[in-house]
Amino acid sequence: MEFHHVSVLPEAAELLVTDPDGIYVDCTLGGGGHSGRIAARLSAKGRLIGIDQDEEAIEAAGKHLNELKEQGAACRINLVHDNFSRLPEILRGLGLAEAGSIDGALFDLGVSSHQLDTVERGFSYMRDAALDMRMDPRQKLSAAVILNGWNEEELGRIFREYGEERWWKRIAGFIVARRKEKPFETTGELVDIIERAVPKGVRREQKGHPAKRIFQAVRIAVNDELGILRGALEAAVRALKPGGEIAVITFHSLEDRIVKETLRDLAKGCICPPSLPVCTCGHKPEVKLLGKATPPGIEEIEANPRAASAKLRRAKKL
């Protein structure tokens, strides 16, 4: 299947490049849409580093960026098959310092259109496939391992915390009862038990498919999407040169909350208790927030409905 992913909020990459001779990191390479826009704005002295844990994304982005090189893009390009949580190690491996070595970092979080549309990856509740949901096929933890091996309490926790699912306890109970008869093997089996667990009246009234939140929760747990996020953002900010910028695109409230709180904390000055008359902590802000979260425009949402929930947050290193 040809890799297809429409990058949302393309202005994120365009705003990020403030120095055509600089070094920029696309921490979520995908099909190379954002990276292509960055590369087009860099000179022969510039450098683009693209990171993705999905080997199919690396291959697709490589083809796309090679085409841009043939069309005149002059910058140096390094593509790295790894997880952005290892950004410091990746930079060291490329001969760069962990602190103050890059001019910009971009994160486009969540699952890609290609991953959703590739049936055998098991990300979608719309079509039957093996229970997988791994963004990096090299890892051992999969959706099947979680659904067949985690206890009812732990399943309920991820449904509640990662899916914000009202019927988390009932769904977890139905799953545990069902797997005693036969282990879960496919997404269709999971969808069926979710539909059985959620009362018919609720399903008629609620917006969207009843499996949507559960699939989100399992995918987040499989890939530890929220667990690695704050540390990765902090590492990216450390890696920025003064004046360098970070841009982060989120798609749901859980990840957006982490991004918002992390950047807000990095932008704080004094962290002394309010009761102290003078500052004794000496804490200084690391970044300046660049406006509020920006959503896509109406035209972009009409052209790409998956962009509807996206938000862009930006900050500049002080």
C-alpha positions in Angstrom: 0.0 0.0 0.0 1.3 3.4 -1.0 2.1 5.6 2.1 -0.5 8.4 2.2 -0.7 11.0 4.9 -2.0 14.6 4.7 0.0 16.8 7.1 -2.3 19.1 9.1 -1.5 22.7 9.9 1.2 23.1 7.2 2.0 26.5 8.6 3.7 24.8 11.6 6.7 23.9 9.4 6.7 27.2 7.6 6.7 29.3 10.8 9.4 27.0 12.4 12.2 27.9 10.0 13.7 31.2 11.0 17.2 30.5 9.8 17.7 28.9 6.4 21.2 27.8 7.5 19.9 26.2 10.7 19.4 22.7 12.0 15.8 21.5 12.3 14.4 18.3 13.7 11.1 16.7 12.6 10.5 14.4 15.5 7.5 12.7 13.8 8.5 12.3 10.2 5.4 10.4 8.9 5.3 10.7 5.1 7.6 13.7 5.1 5.0 16.4 4.5 6.2 18.8 7.2 9.8 17.8 6.6 9.4 18.7 2.9 8.2 22.2 3.8 11.2 22.6 6.2 13.7 21.4 3.6 12.3 23.7 1.0 13.2 26.7 3.2 16.7 25.6 4.0 19.9 26.5 2.2 22.8 24.2 1.4 24.2 25.0 4.8 21.0 23.9 6.5 20.3 20.5 7.9 17.0 18.5 8.4 16.8 15.6 10.8 13.7 13.4 10.5 12.8 10.8 13.2 10.1 8.1 13.1 9.7 4.7 14.7 7.7 3.4 11.8 10.0 2.0 9.1 7.3 2.4 6.4 7.3 6.2 7.2 11.0 6.4 6.9 10.9 4.7 3.5 8.1 6.9 2.2 9.6 10.1 3.6 12.9 9.2 2.1 11.4 8.9 -1.4 9.5 12.2 -1.0 12.6 14.1 0.2 14.8 12.6 -2.5 12.3 14.0 -5.0 12.6 17.4 -3.4 16.4 17.1 -3.6 16.1 16.4 -7.3 13.9 19.5 -7.7 16.5 21.7 -6.0 16.3 21.3 -2.2 19.8 21.8 -1.1 20.0 21.1 2.6 21.6 18.1 4.3 19.1 15.4 5.3 19.4 12.7 8.0 16.5 10.2 8.5 16.6 8.2 11.7 14.5 5.1 12.5 13.9 5.6 16.2 11.5 7.0 18.8 11.5 10.7 19.6 11.8 9.9 23.3 15.5 9.1 22.5 16.2 12.6 21.0 19.3 13.2 23.1 20.9 9.9 22.0 19.9 10.6 18.4 21.5 14.0 18.4 24.7 12.6 20.0 24.7 9.9 17.3 24.7 12.6 14.6 27.5 14.5 16.2 25.4 17.1 17.8 25.3 18.3 21.4 22.2 17.5 23.6 21.8 21.2 24.5 21.8 24.3 22.3 22.5 22.6 19.0 19.3 22.9 16.9 17.2 25.8 15.6 13.8 24.2 15.6 11.8 21.0 16.6 8.5 19.9 15.3 6.1 17.3 16.8 3.0 16.1 14.9 1.5 13.8 17.4 -0.9 10.8 17.2 -1.5 8.2 14.6 -1.0 8.9 10.9 -3.6 8.6 8.1 -1.5 5.8 6.6 -1.5 3.8 9.8 -5.2 4.2 10.2 -5.8 3.2 6.6 -3.5 0.2 6.5 -5.9 -2.4 7.7 -3.3 -5.0 8.8 -1.9 -2.5 11.4 -5.1 -2.8 13.4 -5.5 0.9 14.3 -9.0 1.3 12.9 -12.3 0.0 14.4 -13.9 0.3 11.0 -12.3 -2.8 9.5 -11.5 -6.2 10.8 -7.8 -7.0 11.3 -5.3 -8.5 13.7 -5.1 -6.7 17.1 -1.7 -4.9 16.7 -1.7 -1.1 16.9 2.1 -0.9 17.2 3.7 2.2 15.6 7.0 0.4 15.8 6.5 -3.2 14.7 9.8 -4.2 16.5 8.3 -3.8 20.0 6.7 -6.8 21.8 3.7 -5.0 23.4 0.7 -5.1 21.1 -3.1 -4.6 21.5 -3.6 -8.3 21.7 -1.1 -8.6 24.6 -2.9 -5.9 26.5 -6.5 -7.1 25.9 -5.6 -10.8 26.6 -3.1 -10.3 29.4 -3.8 -7.2 31.5 -6.1 -7.5 34.5 -9.6 -6.0 34.7 -8.5 -3.1 36.9 -5.6 -2.1 34.6 -7.9 -2.3 31.5 -10.4 -0.1 33.2 -7.7 2.4 34.1 -6.5 2.9 30.6 -10.1 3.1 29.3 -10.9 5.7 31.9 -7.7 7.7 31.7 -6.6 7.4 28.0 -10.1 7.0 26.5 -12.1 9.2 28.9 -14.7 6.5 28.5 -17.8 6.7 30.6 -18.5 3.0 30.5 -14.9 2.0 31.2 -15.7 -0.4 34.1 -18.4 -2.3 32.2 -16.4 -2.6 29.0 -13.4 -4.0 31.0 -15.6 -6.5 32.7 -17.1 -7.7 29.4 -13.6 -8.0 27.9 -12.3 -10.2 30.8 -15.4 -12.4 30.7 -15.2 -12.8 26.9 -11.5 -13.7 26.8 -12.0 -16.6 29.3 -13.9 -18.3 26.5 -11.5 -17.4 23.7 -8.6 -15.0 23.5 -9.1 -11.8 21.4 -7.4 -12.0 18.0 -9.0 -9.3 15.8 -10.3 -5.8 16.0 -13.7 -7.0 14.9 -14.0 -9.1 18.0 -13.1 -6.1 20.2 -15.6 -3.9 18.5 -18.3 -6.6 19.0 -17.7 -6.8 22.7 -17.6 -3.0 23.1 -21.0 -2.8 21.4 -22.3 -5.5 23.7 -21.0 -3.7 26.8 -22.4 -0.2 25.9 -26.2 0.0 26.4 -28.2 0.4 23.2 -29.8 3.6 24.4 -26.4 5.1 25.0 -25.1 4.0 21.6 -28.1 5.7 19.9 -27.6 9.0 21.7 -23.8 9.3 21.6 -21.9 10.9 18.8 -19.4 8.7 17.0 -18.7 5.0 17.1 -18.8 3.4 20.6 -15.4 1.8 20.0 -13.6 5.0 19.2 -12.5 5.9 22.7 -11.4 2.3 23.6 -9.3 2.0 20.4 -7.7 5.3 21.3 -7.0 4.2 24.8 -5.4 0.9 23.7 -3.3 2.5 21.0 -2.0 5.1 23.6 -1.1 2.3 26.0 0.6 0.1 23.3 2.8 3.0 22.2 3.2 4.7 25.6 2.3 7.9 23.8 1.5 10.0 26.9 4.2 8.5 29.1 7.1 9.7 26.8 5.7 13.0 25.8 6.7 15.4 28.5 10.3 14.2 28.7 10.6 14.4 24.9 9.3 18.0 24.9 11.7 19.0 27.6 14.6 17.3 25.8 13.7 19.2 22.6 13.6 22.5 24.4 17.1 21.8 25.9 18.4 21.0 22.4 17.2 24.4 21.1 19.6 27.3 20.6 18.5 30.6 22.0 15.8 32.0 19.6 15.0 28.5 18.3 11.4 27.4 18.3 9.4 24.3 19.1 6.1 23.6 17.4 3.7 20.8 18.5 0.5 19.6 16.8 -2.0 17.7 19.0 -5.2 15.8 18.2 -6.9 15.0 21.4 -7.3 16.6 24.8 -5.1 14.2 26.7 -1.9 15.0 24.7 -2.8 18.6 24.3 -3.1 19.0 28.1 0.4 17.6 28.6 1.9 19.8 25.8 0.1 22.9 27.3 1.2 22.2 30.8 4.8 21.3 29.8 5.3 24.5 27.8 3.6 26.6 30.4 5.9 25.2 33.1 9.0 25.8 30.9 7.8 29.4 30.5 7.5 30.0 34.2 9.9 32.3 36.0 9.9 32.3 39.8 8.5 29.1 41.4 8.7 30.2 45.0 5.6 29.9 47.2 3.4 33.0 46.9 3.9 33.6 50.7 7.6 34.5 50.2 8.1 38.3 50.0 11.1 38.0 47.6 12.2 35.3 45.2 14.8 32.9 46.5 14.6 30.1 43.9 16.4 31.9 41.1 14.4 30.0 38.6 14.2 31.6 35.1 11.9 30.8 32.2 13.3 28.7 29.4 10.8 29.6 26.7 8.4 32.3 25.7 5.0 31.0 24.6 4.1 32.2 21.1 0.4 33.0 21.3 -2.4 30.6 22.1 -3.2 27.2 20.5 -4.1 27.6 16.8 -6.7 25.4 15.1 -6.8 24.6 11.4 -8.9 26.9 9.2 -12.3 26.0 7.8 -10.9 25.3 4.3 -8.3 22.8 5.7 -11.0 21.0 7.8 -13.3 20.8 4.8 -10.5 19.3 2.7 -9.2 17.0 5.4 -11.9 16.2 8.1 -9.2 14.5 10.2 -7.7 17.9 10.9 -10.8 19.1 12.8 -9.5 18.3 16.3 -5.9 19.5 15.7 -4.2 22.3 17.6 -0.8 24.0 17.1 1.2 25.2 20.1 4.5 27.1 19.7 7.2 28.4 22.0 10.6 30.2 21.5 13.8 29.3 23.5 15.0 32.2 25.6 
